[in-house]
Amino acid sequence: MNEYYSVINTNTGKKVCECSTLEDAQMMVGLNPANRAYRKDRFLLDQVIDVTSTTDKQLPGQLGLPEGKQPLPPLQQQICLPESEAKPINI
């Protein structure tokens, strides 16, 4: 079980940062004590199970597909957008 501390903005509820020690969390809260709080979080490390795969890594639809017979038709004309008559905006 690993422990860490989360510093939270009390106004918005968003997490400001995560600290590995209590002293770091208290220091971060001390920078803005009216709007911050910290809490202790824990997470458990589960067992890791290794799984090996012996199947082919291709999708079933990709096996045995024929090659394409017809090429794509050529583009008849180039498609362009019309020019705008508006004045540019200077910021």
KETI-902018 format. One record per atom (N, C-alpha, C): residue in one letter; x, y, z. Coordinates in steps of 0.05 Angstrom, whole numbers, padded with zeros to 5 digits, always signed. Example, Ala and Ser with C-alpha at 12.3 -4.5 7.8 and 13.67 -1.06 7.14 Angstrom:
<rs>
a+00264-00114+00156 a+00246-00090+00156 a+00264-00066+00156 s+00257-00045+00142 s+00273-00021+00143 s+00258+00001+00157 
</rs>
This chain:
<rs>
m+00017-00023+00000 m+00000+00000+00000 m+00018+00025+00000 n+00014+00042-00019 n+00029+00067-00021 n+00011+00090-00013 e+00023+00110+00000 e+00008+00133+00009 e+00020+00158-00003 y+00002+00177-00009 y+00011+00203-00019 y-00010+00224-00010 y-00004+00249-00013 y-00022+00270-00004 y-00030+00287-00028 s-00056+00293-00030 s-00067+00310-00051 s-00074+00337-00040 v-00064+00358-00053 v-00070+00386-00046 v-00093+00395-00064 i-00115+00405-00052 i-00139+00411-00067 i-00146+00440-00063 n-00155+00453-00084 n-00166+00480-00082 n-00195+00478-00071 t-00200+00489-00048 t-00226+00486-00035 t-00248+00502-00050 n-00242+00522-00065 n-00262+00537-00080 n-00272+00522-00104 t-00254+00509-00119 t-00262+00496-00144 t-00263+00465-00141 g-00250+00454-00121 g-00249+00425-00118 g-00229+00412-00135 k-00213+00427-00150 k-00193+00415-00168 k-00168+00409-00153 k-00154+00388-00162 k-00129+00380-00149 k-00107+00399-00158 v-00092+00410-00139 v-00070+00428-00145 v-00045+00412-00151 c-00039+00392-00133 c-00015+00376-00137 c-00017+00351-00119 e+00001+00333-00124 e+00004+00309-00107 e+00032+00310-00094 c+00033+00304-00068 c+00059+00305-00054 c+00064+00278-00041 s+00089+00271-00040 s+00096+00245-00028 s+00099+00246+00002 t+00103+00270+00013 t+00107+00272+00042 t+00087+00292+00053 l+00082+00289+00079 l+00063+00307+00093 l+00074+00335+00094 e+00100+00337+00098 e+00113+00364+00100 e+00109+00380+00074 d+00112+00366+00051 d+00108+00380+00025 d+00079+00389+00021 a+00060+00372+00029 a+00032+00380+00027 a+00026+00403+00045 q+00036+00403+00070 q+00032+00426+00088 q+00044+00451+00077 m+00067+00449+00064 m+00080+00473+00053 m+00063+00484+00030 m+00052+00467+00013 m+00035+00476-00009 m+00010+00489+00001 v-00002+00478+00022 v-00026+00490+00035 v-00018+00517+00047 g+00006+00519+00059 g+00015+00543+00072 g+00019+00566+00052 l+00022+00561+00026 l+00024+00582+00006 l-00002+00597+00002 n-00024+00584+00006 n-00051+00596+00004 n-00070+00581+00023 p-00068+00586+00049 p-00083+00570+00068 p-00113+00575+00067 a-00122+00598+00057 a-00151+00604+00056 a-00165+00588+00035 n-00150+00579+00014 n-00163+00566-00009 n-00153+00538-00014 r-00136+00527+00003 r-00125+00500-00002 r-00128+00482+00022 a-00130+00457+00017 a-00130+00436+00037 a-00116+00412+00026 y-00108+00394+00044 y-00095+00369+00035 y-00109+00345+00047 r-00107+00323+00033 r-00118+00298+00043 r-00099+00275+00037 k-00101+00255+00053 k-00083+00231+00050 k-00097+00211+00033 d-00084+00202+00011 d-00095+00182-00007 d-00078+00157-00006 r-00090+00135-00012 r-00076+00110-00013 r-00085+00094-00037 f-00067+00079-00048 f-00074+00061-00069 f-00060+00034-00065 l-00075+00013-00071 l-00065-00014-00067 l-00053-00024-00092 l-00030-00037-00090 l-00018-00050-00113 l-00029-00078-00117 d-00042-00082-00139 d-00054-00108-00144 d-00032-00127-00155 q-00040-00152-00157 q-00021-00171-00169 q-00021-00167-00200 v+00003-00171-00211 v+00007-00168-00240 v+00006-00196-00252 i-00011-00199-00272 i-00013-00225-00285 i-00003-00221-00314 d+00017-00236-00321 d+00028-00235-00348 d+00011-00254-00366 v+00003-00244-00389 v-00012-00260-00408 v+00003-00260-00434 t+00007-00283-00445 t+00020-00285-00471 t-00001-00293-00492 s+00003-00284-00516 s-00016-00289-00538 s-00002-00306-00559 t-00016-00326-00568 t-00004-00344-00589 t-00019-00341-00615 t-00038-00322-00618 t-00053-00319-00642 t-00039-00298-00660 d-00048-00298-00685 d-00037-00278-00704 d-00048-00251-00696 k-00031-00230-00699 k-00038-00203-00690 k-00054-00187-00711 q-00064-00200-00732 q-00080-00187-00752 q-00109-00191-00746 l-00126-00172-00754 l-00154-00176-00751 l-00164-00197-00770 p-00186-00210-00764 p-00196-00232-00782 p-00202-00222-00810 g-00212-00198-00813 g-00219-00188-00840 g-00195-00182-00857 q-00171-00180-00846 q-00147-00173-00862 q-00135-00198-00874 l-00143-00221-00866 l-00131-00246-00876 l-00145-00254-00902 g-00130-00256-00923 g-00140-00267-00948 g-00157-00247-00965 l-00154-00222-00961 l-00168-00202-00977 l-00155-00200-01005 p-00170-00198-01026 p-00157-00195-01053 p-00147-00167-01056 e-00129-00164-01076 e-00119-00137-01082 e-00141-00121-01096 g-00139-00095-01095 g-00158-00078-01109 g-00155-00081-01139 k-00178-00082-01153 k-00177-00087-01182 k-00179-00061-01198 q-00192-00041-01188 q-00196-00016-01202 q-00182+00007-01189 p-00166+00022-01204 p-00153+00045-01192 p-00173+00067-01187 l-00167+00086-01170 l-00185+00108-01166 l-00186+00126-01190 p-00209+00138-01197 p-00210+00155-01220 p-00194+00181-01216 p-00183+00192-01237 p-00167+00217-01233 p-00186+00240-01227 l-00175+00260-01213 l-00190+00283-01205 l-00195+00301-01229 q-00220+00307-01236 q-00227+00321-01260 q-00218+00350-01259 q-00223+00363-01238 q-00216+00391-01235 q-00207+00397-01207 q-00191+00417-01204 q-00182+00425-01178 q-00203+00442-01165 i-00210+00436-01140 i-00231+00450-01125 i-00218+00472-01109 c-00227+00496-01113 c-00216+00519-01098 c-00239+00535-01085 l-00233+00547-01063 l-00252+00565-01050 l-00250+00592-01062 p-00273+00607-01064 p-00272+00634-01075 p-00258+00653-01057 e-00246+00673-01069 e-00232+00694-01053 e-00253+00711-01038 s-00245+00720-01015 s-00263+00736-00998 s-00258+00766-01005 e-00280+00781-01003 e-00278+00810-01008 e-00277+00825-00982 a-00276+00812-00959 a-00276+00825-00934 a-00249+00837-00928 k-00249+00858-00911 k-00225+00871-00903 k-00211+00855-00881 p-00185+00853-00881 p-00171+00838-00860 p-00174+00853-00833 i-00174+00838-00812 i-00176+00849-00785 i-00148+00852-00773 n-00141+00876-00765 n-00116+00881-00752 n-00120+00883-00722 i-00106+00866-00708 i-00109+00865-00679 i-00086+00881-00666 
</rs>
